[in-house]
Amino acid sequence: MRFLVLLPVLMLLACGEPNTVDAVAPSPLATVDKDRLYLLVKAGGGVKPICNDYFAAPASPTNSVFTTECVAWAKQLTEHLRLNGVNNLAPRHLQEPVFWQWWAQAITNIAACRDEIQRQDVVRRANQSPGWRLPNMPGFRDCDPYDRAIQGEGQSLEDLGIRRRPGSLEGSI
C-alpha cells in the first residue's frame, strides 16, 4: 500500500521540473566591465575579424579554411582572459554572436567619437580658435580606452593589472 502512495510522488519527481544544472550558463563576459573587457581583449592581441564570419558559419566553404586559425585564436584569448580574472570562460563564449556584436559596437563607438573630434578640429581651424593649428590628439586618443590608458595616461599593462602569459607578445588589432 505504501508503494502505491509513493509511486505518484516518484513520478512527479521524475517528470517534474527540467534539470537546470544542464542548462547553458550565461557568458561570464556579460559581468565584466566593458572598458575593462576592451582593455583585456586588446592586450590579449585583439580580435581576428575573419573569425566573426567563421564562427557565424563554420561549415561554409569560404570560412572552413580559417578553422585552425580561429579555434587557436579563441583558445589563446580565453587563456588570456582567464589569467586576468574572467572565470568560467570557455572558447565557445568568444564564438557567440553577442561577443562579436559587443566588439563591433565598441569599435563603432570609438570611430564615432574620433569622427566627432575630427569634426571639432575642422571647426576650430575654420574659426581659428585657440590651438587651432594643432589637432586634438588627447581627445582623439581618449575615445579608445586602451589608447587612453597606455598612451594618454602612460600606464603599462602591469599598471592596469593586466597579466600576460610568459613569452607572449602584445598583438596588434
C-alpha positions as CSV (number, residue, x, y, z in Angstrom):
1,M,0.0,0.0,0.0
2,R,2.8,2.4,0.8
3,F,4.2,1.7,-2.6
4,L,1.0,2.9,-4.3
5,V,1.3,6.2,-2.3
6,L,4.9,6.7,-3.2
7,L,4.5,5.9,-6.9
8,P,2.8,9.1,-7.8
9,V,5.3,11.1,-5.8
10,L,8.2,9.4,-7.6
11,M,6.6,10.0,-10.9
12,L,6.1,13.7,-10.2
13,L,9.8,14.0,-9.2
14,A,10.9,12.2,-12.3
15,C,8.7,14.1,-14.7
16,G,8.8,17.4,-12.8
17,E,11.0,20.5,-13.5
18,P,13.7,20.1,-16.1
19,N,17.2,19.8,-14.7
20,T,18.5,23.4,-14.7
21,V,22.1,22.2,-14.0
22,D,22.4,21.1,-17.6
23,A,21.3,24.4,-19.0
24,V,23.9,26.6,-20.6
25,A,25.1,29.2,-18.2
26,P,25.3,32.8,-19.5
27,S,28.7,34.0,-20.7
28,P,30.9,35.3,-17.9
29,L,31.9,38.1,-20.3
30,A,28.5,39.7,-19.5
31,T,29.5,40.5,-16.0
32,V,32.9,42.1,-16.9
33,D,33.1,45.9,-17.1
34,K,33.0,46.8,-20.8
35,D,36.0,49.1,-20.7
36,R,38.0,46.6,-18.8
37,L,37.0,43.8,-21.2
38,Y,38.1,46.0,-24.1
39,L,41.5,46.6,-22.4
40,L,41.9,42.9,-21.8
41,V,40.9,41.9,-25.4
42,K,43.3,44.5,-26.9
43,A,46.1,43.5,-24.5
44,G,45.5,39.8,-25.5
45,G,46.1,40.6,-29.1
46,G,42.7,41.9,-30.2
47,V,40.2,40.0,-32.3
48,K,40.6,38.4,-35.7
49,P,37.8,39.9,-37.7
50,I,37.7,36.9,-40.1
51,C,36.8,34.8,-37.1
52,N,33.4,36.6,-36.7
53,D,32.5,35.2,-40.1
54,Y,33.9,31.8,-39.4
55,F,32.1,31.3,-36.1
56,A,28.8,32.5,-37.7
57,A,29.1,29.8,-40.4
58,P,32.0,27.4,-39.8
59,A,30.8,24.9,-42.4
60,S,30.8,27.4,-45.2
61,P,33.4,26.6,-47.8
62,T,34.7,30.1,-47.8
63,N,35.2,30.0,-44.0
64,S,36.3,26.5,-43.4
65,V,39.9,27.4,-44.3
66,F,40.0,29.5,-41.1
67,T,39.2,26.7,-38.7
68,T,42.7,26.2,-37.3
69,E,43.4,30.0,-37.0
70,C,40.1,30.9,-35.4
71,V,40.0,28.0,-33.0
72,A,43.6,28.8,-31.9
73,W,42.7,32.5,-31.5
74,A,39.7,31.7,-29.3
75,K,41.7,29.3,-27.2
76,Q,44.5,31.8,-26.8
77,L,42.3,34.7,-25.9
78,T,40.3,32.5,-23.5
79,E,43.5,31.7,-21.7
80,H,44.5,35.4,-21.5
81,L,41.1,36.4,-20.2
82,R,41.1,33.6,-17.6
83,L,44.6,34.7,-16.5
84,N,43.1,38.1,-15.9
85,G,40.2,37.1,-13.7
86,V,37.4,36.2,-16.1
87,N,36.4,32.9,-14.5
88,N,34.4,30.0,-16.0
89,L,35.2,31.2,-19.5
90,A,35.3,28.8,-22.4
91,P,36.3,29.4,-26.0
92,R,32.7,29.0,-27.1
93,H,31.9,32.2,-25.3
94,L,34.1,34.1,-27.7
95,Q,32.3,32.3,-30.6
96,E,28.9,33.6,-29.6
97,P,27.3,36.4,-31.7
98,V,26.8,38.5,-28.5
99,F,30.6,38.8,-28.1
100,W,31.1,39.9,-31.7
101,Q,28.2,42.3,-31.5
102,W,29.7,43.9,-28.4
103,W,33.1,44.2,-30.1
104,A,31.6,45.8,-33.3
105,Q,29.6,48.2,-31.1
106,A,32.8,49.2,-29.2
107,I,34.7,49.8,-32.4
108,T,31.8,51.8,-33.9
109,N,31.6,53.9,-30.7
110,I,35.3,54.6,-30.9
111,A,35.1,55.5,-34.6
112,A,32.1,57.9,-34.0
113,C,33.9,59.6,-31.1
114,R,37.0,60.1,-33.3
115,D,34.9,61.4,-36.1
116,E,33.4,64.0,-33.8
117,I,36.9,65.0,-32.5
118,Q,38.0,65.5,-36.1
119,R,34.8,67.5,-36.9
120,Q,35.5,69.7,-34.0
121,D,39.1,70.2,-35.2
122,V,37.8,71.4,-38.6
123,V,35.5,73.9,-36.9
124,R,38.4,75.1,-34.7
125,R,40.6,75.6,-37.7
126,A,37.9,77.4,-39.6
127,N,37.3,79.8,-36.6
128,Q,40.9,80.0,-35.8
129,S,40.0,79.2,-32.2
130,P,42.9,78.9,-29.6
131,G,45.1,76.0,-30.5
132,W,43.5,75.8,-34.0
133,R,46.8,74.7,-35.7
134,L,47.1,71.5,-33.5
135,P,44.8,68.5,-33.8
136,N,43.1,67.4,-30.6
137,M,45.2,64.3,-30.1
138,P,44.3,63.9,-26.5
139,G,40.6,63.9,-27.3
140,F,41.2,61.6,-30.2
141,R,43.2,59.2,-28.0
142,D,40.6,59.3,-25.2
143,C,38.0,57.8,-27.5
144,D,39.7,54.4,-27.2
145,P,40.1,53.1,-23.6
146,Y,43.3,51.2,-24.5
147,D,44.9,54.2,-26.1
148,R,43.8,56.5,-23.3
149,A,45.4,54.2,-20.7
150,I,48.6,53.3,-22.5
151,Q,49.3,56.5,-24.5
152,G,47.3,59.2,-22.7
153,E,47.9,58.2,-19.1
154,G,51.3,56.5,-19.7
155,Q,50.2,53.3,-17.9
156,S,51.7,50.0,-18.6
157,L,49.8,46.7,-18.8
158,E,51.1,45.9,-15.3
159,D,49.8,49.3,-14.0
160,L,46.4,48.3,-15.3
161,G,46.6,44.9,-13.6
162,I,46.7,43.0,-16.8
163,R,48.8,39.9,-16.7
164,R,50.5,38.4,-19.7
165,R,51.4,34.8,-20.4
166,P,55.2,34.3,-20.3
167,G,56.6,34.6,-23.8
168,S,53.5,36.3,-25.2
169,L,53.8,39.4,-27.3
170,E,51.4,42.2,-27.4
171,G,49.5,41.8,-30.6
172,S,48.1,44.4,-32.9
173,I,44.5,44.8,-33.7
